[in-house]
Amino acid sequence: MRSEHPKPERPQRDVDFSGPSRHGHATGEHSVTVSHGMKPMVPFRVCVLTLFPAMFPGPLGHSLAGRAQAEGRWSLETVDIRVDDAPFGGGPGMVLRADVVDAALQATRRPEIPFVYLTPRGQVLTQARIRALSERNGLVVLCGRFEGVDQRVLERHGAEELSIGDYVLSGGEPAAMVLVDAIIRLLPGVVGHAESLREESFERGLLEYPHYTRPQVWAGQAVPEVLISGHHQRVAAWRQAASEAITRERRPDLWIRYQEGRV
Ligand SMILES: C[S@@+](CC[C@H](N)C(=O)[O-])C[C@H]1O[C@@H](n2cnc3c(N)ncnc32)[C@H](O)[C@@H]1O
C-alpha cells in the first residue's frame, strides 16, 4: 500500500523561506512548487519501502526537515511491503521476499532515481556520498528487517548497498531516517546560512572546531580570548588550528587523508 505523507503545517517560526509566495500543483508524477521570480522548485522525492510505514515521517517531520517538507523542498512517500518468508538453506529468522519487493520497486522506481538498500554489509556512508545523492532528484530506499532481503531482487534492481556504521540495528527504518535527514539538510535553501555547511565536519576533510556562546565566563572557564577579539583572520586561523588538532587526535584516518590531499 502506498501512502503520501502530507506536508506538515507550516510552523510559526520560519527560516530561510526563499520566495514571497508559492503554491503547489501536480504535473504528471511531479509536484512542483513555484515561487515568483525564481525557477520552479522541484521537490527531492523520497520513497521508502518498509514493513513499518507508520514509523514515518517520525523525526523527519520536525525541525529543519519538517520545515523543508512544508516548504515543498522534498516529498515523502512510503510503500508498505508486507512480505517475509523462511530462508532457503535453513537458519534462524526470516527474509524479505524477492517477488514482493520487486513488485513494490516496479511500481515506484524511475530510472533517474537512485535505489539504495540499507544494510550493515554496505559501504559505510560518508558526507561525500550524501552530497552526491543530494544532487540527484530523489531516492528510493529499501528498509530491511529480520535477516535481510532476498539477494536476487537487490541484484536485479542494481541496489546500492549502504550502511550507517559498523553495528547492527533491528531494521532499516532508523537508518533511512539518518540517510534522508543528512541529504535534506544539503538541499538548496534548507539550511539558512549555506556557509555554515562549508565549515562543517567532513566537508573539508577535517572535524569541526569547538563552539562557544554566552556567558563569556562559565563555571570559572572563559571562552578563548581570540574569539572575542573581533579579528576575523585570527579567528579563522584559530578555528583552522583547532580543527586540525581535533582531527589529528580523534581521527588519524581522516588526518592522513587530509594531509595527502585526498578529501
Ligand atoms: C537485524 S538487521 C539484519 C542484519 C544482517 N543479518 C547482517 O548480519 O548483516 C535487519 C535490517 O536492519 C537494517 N540495518 C541494520 N543495521 C544497519 C546498518 N548498520 N546500516 C544500515 N542498515 C542497517 C538492514 O536493513 C537490515 O536488513
The ligand as an SDF file (V2000), in Angstrom:
LIG
                    3D

 27 29  0  0  0  0  0  0  0  0999 V2000
   18.8360   -7.3460   12.0310 C   0  0  0  0  0  0  0  0  0  0  0  0
   19.3500   -6.4600   10.6020 S   0  0  0  0  0  0  0  0  0  0  0  0
   19.9730   -7.7520    9.5750 C   0  0  0  0  0  0  0  0  0  0  0  0
   21.4310   -7.9780    9.7800 C   0  0  0  0  0  0  0  0  0  0  0  0
   22.0160   -8.9870    8.7760 C   0  0  0  0  0  0  0  0  0  0  0  0
   21.5340  -10.2930    9.0190 N   0  0  0  0  0  0  0  0  0  0  0  0
   23.5490   -8.9630    8.8530 C   0  0  0  0  0  0  0  0  0  0  0  0
   24.0980   -9.7050    9.6270 O   0  0  0  0  0  0  0  0  0  0  0  0
   24.1700   -8.1510    8.1480 O   0  0  0  0  0  0  0  0  0  0  0  0
   17.8240   -6.0470    9.8210 C   0  0  0  0  0  0  0  0  0  0  0  0
   17.8900   -4.8670    8.8870 C   0  0  0  0  0  0  0  0  0  0  0  0
   18.2850   -3.7080    9.6000 O   0  0  0  0  0  0  0  0  0  0  0  0
   18.9340   -2.8070    8.7140 C   0  0  0  0  0  0  0  0  0  0  0  0
   20.2400   -2.4420    9.3120 N   0  0  0  0  0  0  0  0  0  0  0  0
   20.7890   -2.9760   10.4100 C   0  0  0  0  0  0  0  0  0  0  0  0
   21.9610   -2.4210   10.6960 N   0  0  0  0  0  0  0  0  0  0  0  0
   22.1970   -1.4860    9.7540 C   0  0  0  0  0  0  0  0  0  0  0  0
   23.2520   -0.5890    9.4990 C   0  0  0  0  0  0  0  0  0  0  0  0
   24.3350   -0.5350   10.2600 N   0  0  0  0  0  0  0  0  0  0  0  0
   23.1450    0.2430    8.4360 N   0  0  0  0  0  0  0  0  0  0  0  0
   22.0570    0.1860    7.6270 C   0  0  0  0  0  0  0  0  0  0  0  0
   21.0190   -0.6570    7.8210 N   0  0  0  0  0  0  0  0  0  0  0  0
   21.0760   -1.4920    8.8600 C   0  0  0  0  0  0  0  0  0  0  0  0
   19.0720   -3.5130    7.3750 C   0  0  0  0  0  0  0  0  0  0  0  0
   18.0760   -3.0360    6.5040 O   0  0  0  0  0  0  0  0  0  0  0  0
   18.8540   -4.9660    7.7360 C   0  0  0  0  0  0  0  0  0  0  0  0
   18.3230   -5.7070    6.6590 O   0  0  0  0  0  0  0  0  0  0  0  0
  1  2  1  0
  2  3  1  0
  2 10  1  0
  3  4  1  0
  4  5  1  0
  5  6  1  0
  5  7  1  0
  7  8  2  0
  7  9  1  0
 10 11  1  0
 11 12  1  0
 11 26  1  0
 12 13  1  0
 13 14  1  0
 13 24  1  0
 14 15  1  0
 14 23  1  0
 15 16  2  0
 16 17  1  0
 17 18  1  0
 17 23  2  0
 18 19  1  0
 18 20  2  0
 20 21  1  0
 21 22  2  0
 22 23  1  0
 24 25  1  0
 24 26  1  0
 26 27  1  0
M  CHG  2   2   1   9  -1
M  END
$$$$
